[in-house]
Amino acid sequence: MKYPAPACRAPLYAALAAGLLTSAVAIAAEQAAQTFDIRSQALSSALTRFSALTGLQVLYEGDIAERISAPEVKGSYTAEQALQNLLRGSGLHYRFSNGNTVTLEKAAALEPQTATGTTTLPSVTVTGKTSYDPNNPFDTNYALPNSSTATKTDTPIMETPVSIQVVPRAVMNDQKSVTIKDALENVSSVRPQPTLGNDVGFLVRGFRQPKFFRNGLVANGTNANFPSFFDTANLERLEVLKGPASILFGRIEPGGLINLTTKKPLDTPYYSLEQQFGSYDFYRTQWDATGPVTKEGDLLYRFNGSHLSSNSFRDFVFKDRTMADGSMTWRPTDATDFTVEVEGLDQDYQADLGVPVVGTRPAAIPVSRSLRDPNDPVDHASKVNLNTELTHRLNESWIIHNRFLMQNTNSRETFINPAPNATALNEATGMLQRNIYFQSQDTESYATNLDLTGKFQLGSTNHEILVGYDYLRSFTKYHTQGFYSVANPSLDINIYNPGPSYGIDPAVFSNALLSIDPFDEGSNFAVFKDEWHGAYFQDHITLWDTLHILGGGRYDWTESGNAYRESFAAADNALKNSSPTLIRKNEGFSPRVGLLYQPLNWLSLYGNWTNSFGANNGVSSTGAAFAPQIGEQFEAGFKTEWFDKRLSTTVAYYHLSKENLLTPDLTTPDLNDSVAIGKQRSQGIELDVAGQLTEELSMIGNYAYTDARIIADNRTLNDQLNGYEGKRMPNVPEHAGSIWLKYDIKRNPLFRGLSFGIGAYAAGQREGDNENSFQLPGYVRLDAFTAYQWKVGDSKLTAQFNIRNLLDKTYYESTDPNLNTSPRTGVYPGSPLFAMGSIRLEY
């Protein structure tokens, strides 16, 4: 682990130096011998392994350990003896800064002896920043100094004039984040909005963002209305880039981008096995193994994954999921790395449509009550990801980077749907009309990019440039059976007394799925095709080491099409021989400009202006293509690093708008006709904090004030009574935030290894739909955990106990985004008290 060289060092008094040496001797005397097996390798990697085995943090300046080879250390030694062997011949000197931290220095820093024969010790900083080490699976830092998502380079976050937040693996481990939804609660202005009760689907700065990126490429196809499934076991971190991200990533919603970074093979062997168990018959096993395949370290592997089996607090809802991820990294030369990764996921589950609304609030029924049926057929989804990543360093300044991702996903879902959607519930009697509906989707997508980055100096300016090109092709087949607009009277259910209606004859499901809803007649087979190209450039200019200018742009070419017919063959043929009604082509330029000024090492002031680009997929009454959707953002804020850069904060103000949204064309009888005149606007203030307040106290937290409203829609322009202009955008609270605190006992020998923490998550009242006809009440949820870690031979064993919703509060997370059901019949409750225990073995 590293810390940056301080700007200046005050000399330490001889008494302090003597005290440190005395402390080191005392610590060494207390150490017991243990078995070490550290192979000969780069000293930086060897020190990572040493820290994992001993629990000691090793701090050093800059890259003094990067180009030094450490000898093999194998046998029984005390921690200090093992460290001495690792540093043998390195020219480095060590000191114990306290009982848990070792500081390395160049031995040459020792001054000559004085006339009295006394050695004058150099000054040493006894506290410093413990830098995040992505190659150390034991790293416990909550704050990461870099993020590749914002600029596709290794620019520090403090020098990047955009708002970017990172949730590292350490936070997911402490909070036991099983889903992406759990992890993203730590980021401001990110709110869940799933469909069919799945774990994904989010609002970022008020705008729905159903797409995910995986290592920088689209991870769930282009038609994001379909279910997506992820597991956190193979994730290294989550990164959220706020605001329009089109310049580097193409067609995307303007609120922001969520990028999942998966675990990569490591030079140092590491093995982990964890068993989790909890409420509602929750059982989850996850594993991780990595290290070198060859002695030379030119071939590395990693294999991780998980198996989940769980019921739910919701009746008849369950998940049974297995995810496995294997990757290999090959280093044919010192300048080239090539990684190939394959991920497979298979899940059986039961779709969930939540609870209905009565009046202006969710119905007063138990949150556990399901209005589905125990005989509802099991739903199924699977996916396979194949991705590669190539990095070739032409020299110290220029790098070529290529990524490729192939994805194949499919899902089959049968559920009992409110029918017809908007008017299914008789609020006076509590009777809900229903029918049976089936949908399936198969998606195959390919994405790739090629980037060239370089650093050079021009006069008094330093430049880091990026030039790139990306391409995506996606093809989806979508099929429906059954009914959603017509009710089956025999399936009516009373939301206050559902028991008599449970137990639908399986033959009823089979017969319903032989029929087609009247609105889908002749159009229940659909194909979607997308093809995007984009070329982009970016220049990060630095002047006087304090002023950073980020400028760039992107030009997109998109082609999108969909066709609904009586068969897949007919739909595909319609697209191949289509008019512009079915195939729409758009192109456009998206700029980004940012400015950051760093007057002090701990303070950065920044601002940016950027646009986003999105193609419209609807149908106009004339058959003409719509102008693309355009997002525009103005943002200003500041970033800080406190306590020797252990704690980082970002404060941002933004004004974000989205134009050319499709709204119904009220001048034609066809309900599918649209016009591109809609506009939405979001503005607000955000605060994000992450890192260490002290050596033992870590935190991650956020707050967001969001004013998100509909500015224009066709109903308003046509003087309709239900116009949406001025309405608040659904599921977006005006005030929301969270804080999570963790305390590690390190200084008290009696309780060393004990950790505990507590978190609070809050959201204000939210509107449930565009009409603002009902509201989801605000809530505060408390979480807590405690853990104890001890050594078993060369291994670490951690026992942990987590509780979510400690006070067992009733609350509601979101509504379905009007994809499979009306918001008034699809409100998703949050989980009651959920307890989870876990045992994790690492070595």
N, C-alpha and C positions, 0 to 999 in steps of 0.2 A: 504494500500500500504506500501511497505517496502523499506528500504535502508540498505545496509550492514554496519556493524560497522566499522568506520574508523580505520586505523592502530594506529593513535594517535590523541589526541585532544588538541589543544592549548587553554589555559584558555582565556575566553572572559573578557574584561574589564568591570568594574562595570557599566560604562556608557552605554555599549552596552546592558547589561542585563536590565538596567533600561529602555532603549529605547524600547526593545522588550516588556516589561510589559506595557509601556505606549501605544505602538502600539496596544497591545491586548485589552487594555481598550477602546481605540478609536474605534477599529473594533467592539467590543461588543456593544458599544453605538450606532453604526450605524446600527446594525442588526435589521431587522424587524422580528416579530414572524411569524412562519409558522406552518403548521400542519404536525406532524410526526406520523407515524404508523410503528414502527420497533418492530417486535416481539422479544421475548427472544431467543437468539441463541448464537453461538460462537462469541466472540468479533470481530474477524477478519472479519466475514461475516457481522456483524452489522455495522462495520466501512465502509465497502464497500457500504452498503445501505445508510449510513449517507452521504458519499461522493456524491452518486448519487443524493440525495435530495438537498444538499447544494452547490454543486460545489466546495467544499473545498477538497484539497488533504491532506490525513493524512499519515505522514511518521513515521515509527518506525523501530527499530533495530531488526534484527534476527527474532525470533518467539515469542516475548514477548506477542503477542495478540492471539496466537494460542490456548492456553489451558485455556482461561478465558471465562466464560459465562457472557454475557451482559444482564442486565434486560430489560424488555419491556419499550419502550419509546413511549407513545401515548398521543397526545394532542398538544396544541399550545405552542411552545417555540421558543426562538431565537436559532440560530445554536449553540452558546456557551452553552446555558442552556441544550440543547439536548445532547451535547457532555459530559457535566458534569454528566448527568444522566447515560449515557452509561458507563462511567468510574467509576461509584459509586462502591466502594468496590474492585476495580481491583488492587489497589496499583500503578496505573499509573498516571503520571502527564503530563499535556499538555502545550504547548506554541505555540503562533502564530509566525511563522518564518517570514512571510510577509502577505500581505493581502489575499493570496490565499492558504497558506500552514500551516498546524498544525503539530507540532512535538510532539511525545509521548516519555516519559521516565519513568523509574521506579521511583516512588516517593522517594524511599529509597536513591536515589542518592543525595537528598538535604542534605547539610552539616549542622551541628549544628550551632545554633546562636553564634555569637561572644559575647565578653563581653559588647559590645555596644548595643547588642540586634538586630544587623543587620544580616539577613540571607545571607550567601554566596551561590550564585546560581552556580550550576554546569555548565561546559561548554556545549554548544549545537551547533551542526552543523546546520547552517541556510540554507544551500543548500545541497541537497543530491540527490541521484539517486532515481527516481520514478520507482520502479520495476514494470515490467509487471505483471498484475494479471489476469489470465485466467478466474477467477470467477467474474470479474467485466466487464459487457458489455459496461460500459462507458469509459473503459481504452483507452487512446489516444496515448500510446507509439508506436513508430515505430520500436524499437529494442527489440527483445526478447532474454533473456539470455540463454535459453535452447531450445533444439530440440531433440525429441525422435527418429527422423528418422535416424540420423547418427549412433547411437549405440543401439537403442531400450532401452535405459536407460535415466535417468534424468541428464546425465553428462552435465555440462555447456559447451557452445560452445567454450569458451576460453580455455577449457581443452581437446577439441576434435581435434585430428590431421588430420582432413579432412576439406574440404570446404563445408559448409552448410549454405544456406541462407533461411530466413523466411520472408514471406509477411503476416503481421498480419491483423486482421479485421479492425483496425483503418485506415490503408492505403486504403483498399478497400472501406471503407465508404467515405473517403475524395475524392478519385478519382472516386467514383461511378462506380466501376468495376462490370459490369453486366456479363462479361464473364471471364473465366480463362485466356484467352489470354490477356485481359486488365491488370490483376493483375501481370502476369509473365513478363510484360515489365520492372518491377522493379528489375529483377535479371540478372546478367551478363551471357553472353554466352547462353541465351535461346532465340530462334527465332521461330516464328510461321511457320508452314508448314501444313496447313489443306488440306483435300481432299473434293471435292464437296462443298467448301465454308463453311464448318462447323467451329465451334469455337475452335476445339481442333486438336492436331497434332503439335508436336514441334521438333525442333532440339536443343539438349543440347551438348555443346562443339563440334558442327559440326555433330553429329550423330542423325539421326531421332529417336525420342522416342514417339511412338504412344500410349504406355501403360501409364495408370495412376494407382496410388495406392490410396485407400480410407481407412484411418485409419490403414495403414500398410499392406493392402491386395489388390491384383489385382482388379481394379475397372471396367475394360471394357473387360473382357475375354482375351483369349490368341491370337486370330486372330485379331490383331489391325488394319487390313486394312479396317474394317467396321466402319461406322459412330459411333461416341460417342457424347453424349450430357450431359452437366452439367450446373448447375445454381449456382451462388455464394451465394444465400440467406442463405443457411444452412452451410456455411463454416466459421470456426473460424480462420483458417490460411492456407497458402500454404507453404510447405517446399520443397526445391530443394537440394538434395544431389548430389554434382558434382562427376563425375567419376564412375567407375564400382561399382555397389551396390549388386553384386551377393551374397556376403558372408551372408547377412541377408535376401535377398529378392528373390534369385533364378535367373531364366532365365530372363535376361533383357539386353537391349542395354547398351553399355559401357559408353555413354556420361553422364548419370546421371539418377536420379529418381525424379519424381514429386509426392509428397504425399499430398492428400487433407485431412485435419482434420476437421471433422464436429463439429457443436455446440453440447454441452452436457448439460443435465439438471443442474440447479444451485440451491444452497441452498436459495438464496435470490430472492424473486419475482421480475420479470422484464417483462415489456410488451412494445412492440414497433409496430407501424404501420406507414408505409411510402408509399407515393404516388409519383411516378416519371413520368415526361412527357417531351417529347422533339421532336426534328426534325424527319421528316419522319414518322409522326403519331406514335411516340413511347409512349407507356403507360405501366407502370410497377408498380404493387402493391406488397409490401413485408411485411411480418408480423413475429413477434417473441414473444412467451410467454413462461415463465418458472417459476419454483418455487416449493416449497414443496407441496405434496398432503396431508400428515399427519402432525399433530402438532409436532410430535417428529422429523420430518425431515428424517425419514428412507425411504420414498418413494418420489421421485422427478419426475417431468415431463418437457418436452419441446416440443413445437409445433411451427414450422416455415415453411416458404415457400414463393412462389411468383407466380404471374401471369403476363406474358408478352404478349403484343400485339403490333407488330411493322411492318411497312414496311421497306424498305431499300433505300439507295441511288442508288442501282442497280434496274433497271426496272424488274418488275414481281417477285421480291424476297421479301419474308415476313417470319415472325415467329409468331406463336401463341402457347405459352408454359405455362403449369401449372406444378409447382413442389410443393409437400407437404412432410414434414418430421416430423415424430413424434417419440419421444423417452421417455423411462422411466428408471430410476435408482432406484434399490432396494438395501438397505443396511441392510441385516438381522442381521449383527453384526458389531462392530467397525472395524473389520479386513477384511470385505468382501464387495465388490461393484459389482453389476451385472447390466449391461445396455443392453437394447434391443432397436433397432432403425429400423424403416421402412421408406423408401423413395420411393415415386412414382413420375414419370415424364411422361408427355404426350405432344407431340409436333406435330403440323402441320406446314409445312414449304415448301419452294421451293428450291431445290438444285441449286447450282450456279457453273458454270464452268469458270467464269472469262472472260478474253479477250485474243485474240491471239497475236502472235508476228509477226512483219513484219521486216525483216532484222535482226538487232541485238538489237532491242528495242521493248517493247510493242507497239501495233498498236496505231497510232495517232487518236484515237476515244475517245469520252467522256467516262469517267470512269463509268458513269451511264448506258451506253448502254449494254443491254443484248442481246445475240444472241440465247436466248431460245425463248419461245413463251407464250403469255398470256393465252392460252388454255391448257398449260401443266398441267396434273393432279396434284393435291396437294399431296405432299409427307408426310409420317407419321412415327413417331418413338415413342416408349414408353419403359420404363424400370421400374423395381421394385427391390429395394435393401432391403434385410433383414440382419441385422448384429447384433451380440451380442459381448459383451466384459465383461470378468470376471477378477477381480483382487482380489486375496486373499493374505493377509499379514500373513505369518507363524509366523513371529516375526518382530522386528525392522530391521532385516538385510536381511531376505529372503522373496521373493515375487513370487507367481505363477501368470502368466498372460496368458489368452486364448482369442483369437479372432476368429470369424466366420463370413463369408460373403457369402450369397447366392444372385445371381444376375440373372435376366431374362430380356433380351433385345430383341427388334425386330425393324426392319425398313423396309419400302417399298418406293422405289424411282423410279420414271419415269422421264427421262430427254431426251432432244434432244442433242445427242452426236455428236461431230465432227467425221466424218467417211469417210475413215479410219483415225485413230487417227493422225498418224505422217504426213500424206500428205493431210489432209483435206482442207487446205487453199491454194488457188492460190494467192500468194503474189502480183503478177503483176496486177491482176484484182480485188482483194478483195473478190472474191467469196469463200464462205465456204460451203463445202459439209457436209450434216448432215444426221442422221437417228435417230430412236427412240429406246431407250433401257430401260430395266427395271431390277432392282435387288432387292432382298429381303434377309434378314438374320434373323435368330432366334438363340439366344445364351442362354445357360443355364450353369452357372458355380458355383462352390463351392470352397471356399478357407478357410483354417483354420491354426492356428499355436498354439503352446504351448511353453511358455518361462518360464524358472526359472532363476531369478536373485538373486544374493547374494553379501554381502559385508563382508569382514573379513580382519584381519591383520595377516601377516606372517612375523615375525621378524621385520625389519624396513620398510617393504613394506605394502601398503594398496592395497587390491584387490577388484574390482567389476567385477564379472563374469556373463556371460550369456550363458546358454545352451538352445537350442531350436530345434524344429522340425516343418516343415510346409508341407502342402499338398494342391494341387490344381487339380481339375478335371473340364474340360470344353468341351462342346459339341455344335457345330454350324451347322446349316443347311443353305445353300446358294443356291439361285435359280436365274437364269437369263432368260430373253426373249428379243426378238427384235434383233437389229443389231448394231454392232460397227465397223465391218470391211468392210461393204458394204454400199455405199451411196444410198440415195433415191433422184434422180435428182429433184423431185418436191419439195424437202425441202431445196434446195440451197438458201443461203442468202448472200446478199452483206453487208459486215461489215461496209461500209461507207454509205449505204442507206438501212437499214433493214426493213423499214416500210412496203413496199409492200409484204413482206414475212410473216408478222405477221398474226395471226388468223388462225392457222391450224385447219382443220375440226376435231372435236373429234373422228370421225370414223377412221381417219388415225392412231390415237394413238391405238385405239382398234384393228384394223387389224394388225398393226405392232407387237403387243404383242401376237398375235396368232402364230407368226413365231419364228424361232430360227436362230441365226447367224451361217453361215457355219462352223466357227471355233469352235462353241459350240455344234455342232450336236452330240448327244449322250453323252454329258458331261455337260449339263446345270443344272444338279442337283448335288450338292456337299455336303459332310459332312466332318467336321474337328473334330478330337478328340485329346485332350491333357491330360496327367496325369503326374504330377511332384511330386516328394518327395525330401525333403532336410533336412539334419541335420547339425547344425552349433554350433560353440562355439566361445566365445570371452572373453578375459581377459584384463581389464583396470587396469594397475599397476601404482601406484603413489609412488614416492620416494621423501622424503624431501619436500613434498608439492609443488615441482616445476618441477619435471620430470615425464612425463606421457608416458607410453608405452602401445600401443594398439595392440594386436595381436589376430589372430583368423583365422578360416577357415570354409569351408562348403563343403560338399559332396552332389552332385546332382544325382538323377536318373530321367531321363525324357523319356517319350514315346509319340510320336507324329505321327499322321497319317491323311491323307486326301484321298478322292476318288471322282472322277468326273464321273457320270454315267447318264443314261437316266431317272432315277427316284431316289427319296430319298431311297426307299427300296433297289434298286440295289446298290447304293453307300454304304449304311449301311452294306449290305450283303458282299460287296467286302472287307470292312474293317474287318469284323468279321472273314472272311476266307482268310485273305491276306497273301501275302508273304512279306519279308522285303522291297519290293519295296514300299509298302503303309504304313507300320508301321516301324518307325525308333526309335531305342532306343539309348540313349547316357547317359553317366555318366562321372563325372569329379569332380576334387577338385579345389576350388577357395580360395586362401589365401589372407589375408590382414595384413599388418604390418604398424604401424604408430608410430611416435615419436614426442612428443611436450615438449618443454622446456620453462618455464615461469620465466625468470630471474627477471622480475619486475611485479607488480600487473597489470599493464596496457599493458604488452607486452607478446605475446606467439609466439615462433618460432616453426614451425612444418614441417614434411615431411611424405610421405606415399608411399607405393608400394602395388598395388592390382591388382587382375585379375577378369575377368568376364566370365561367361559361357552362351552359347546360342546354342540351338539345331538347326541344319539345316533341313529345310523341303522340299528341292527340290528333284528332281529325277535324278539319274545318268543313263548313257546309259547302264550300266551293272546291274542296279537294286540294287547296294550296297548302304548302308547308308553312308552319309558323316560324316567326323569328325566334332565335334561341333565348332561353332564360338567361338573364344577366344579373349577377350580384355585385354590389359595390360596398366597400367598407373603408371607413376612416377610423383609425385607432391611435391612441396615445397612452403612454404610461411610463412606469419606471420599475426597475429591478434592483434588488439589493442582495448583498451577501453579508451576513453577520457572524460574529463569534468565530473569527479566523476562517471564514467561508464555510462553516459547518451548516449554516441555515440560510436558505435562499427564499426570496419572496418576489412575486410579480403582482403589480397593481396595474389594471388596464381600464380605460374607458373606450367604448367603441360605438359606432353608429353604422348599422348594417341594413341594407335593403336588397330586395329581390323583385325583379320586374318580369313582365311577360308570362306570368303564371296563367295557366289555362283555367277558365271558368266556363260554366254552361252557356251555350248560345241560345238565348231565349227567343230568338226570332225564327227558329225552325222547329218542327215537331220532333226531330230526331234527338233523343236524349243523349246520344253520343257526340253530337256536334259541340264544338268548343270555340271560344275566342281567347286570344292571348292578351288580356288587358289587366289581369290581376296584379296586385302589388302588396307586399308585406314588408314590414320594417321592425327591426329589433335594435334596441340601444340599451346600454347598461354599464355597470361598473363591476369589476371582478377583483378578487384577492385570492392568491394561492400562496401557501407557505409549506415548506418541506425541509427537513433536515434535523440537526441536533441542537438543542438548547444548551445542553451540557454533555459531558462524556457519557452520562447515563440516561439522559432524558431525550427521546426523539419525538418528533411530531410531524403530522401532515394534516393540512386543513385548508378550507376554502370558504369564500362567501361570494354570492352573486346577487346583484340587483338587476333585474331584467324587465324592461318595458317592451313587450313584443305585441304588435297590433297589425290588423288587416287594414291597409290603406285604401285599396280600391278593389271592387269586384263587380261583375256584370249586373248582379241583382240591384246593387245600389244605383248604378248608372241608368237602369231601366225603371227606377222609382218603385222597386218591389218592396213590400212591407218587411221582408226578411233579409234586407240588405245587411252585409257584414261589415261595412266600413266603420272603423273605429273600434270594432270588437277586439278583445284580447285573443291572442293565438292560444289554442288549447294546450293544456298540460304544462304550461310554462308558469311557474310561480314568480311573483314579483320579488320575493326574498327567499333565498335558500342557501344552505351551507353545511359544513361538517367540520369536525375536529377529531383527531385521533392522537392520543398520547401514549407512549410506551416508555416504561422505566426498566432499565437493566441494572441489577445490582452487581457492581464490579469491585467496589472498594471494601466491602465488608466480607471478610473471608468466610464467615459463618453462613452467609446467605448467597454467596457468589454462585451464579448460574440461574438465579431466580429472576423472572421477568413478569411484569403485569402491565395491563393497559386498559384504557377506557376510551370510548368514542361516542360522539353525539352527532346525529344526522337530522337536519330539520328542513322543512319546506313549507312555504305559506300556502294559502288557498289557491287553487288552480281552476280555470275554466275547463269544462269537459268537452266542449265542441265549438265549432265556429260560430254557432248561434249564441253562445254563452248562455244556454238554457239551463245548465246545471253546473254545480261546482263540486270539486273534491276538497274536503276540509284539510287544513294544514295539520302538521304533525311534527313531533320530536321523537326520535327513536334513540335509545341508548344501547350500546354494545360494550362488551368487556371480554378480557382474556387474562389468563395467567399461564405461565410455562416454567418448566424447570429443566435445565440441561446439565448433564453430567457425562463424564468420560467412562467408557467401558473398553479398556485396552487402548487400541489406537482409534477407536470409534467414538462418535458423539451420539448420545441418546437424548431425545427431547420429548418430554411429555407435555401436552398442552390441552387447555380447556377453554373453549370460546362460547360466548352466549351472544346471540343476536336478538335484539328487542328485549332487553333485560326486564323492562317493566311491563311486557306483554300488552303493548298498546295496539288498538285497532286503527289501521290507517290504510289509505288507498294510493297506489303508486301512479297509475295512469289509466287512460282509456285506450281501446284498440283504435288505430288510426284510420278507421272507416274503410278497411280493406276487405274484411270478411263479415263484419257486422256493424251495425250502427253504434256510435259511441254510447248511446243511451242504453244499449243492451250488452255492453262489453266493458265493464270497469274491473280492473285487476287489483285485488286486495294485496297488501303487504303481508309477509309471514308473521304469525304470532311468535311468541318466545321459541327460539330454536337453539338447542344446546348441542355442541359438537366436542368430542374428545378425539385426540390423535396421539399416536406414537410414531416418531420418525428416527430412523437409524441412518447415520451418515459416516462414511469413512473414505 
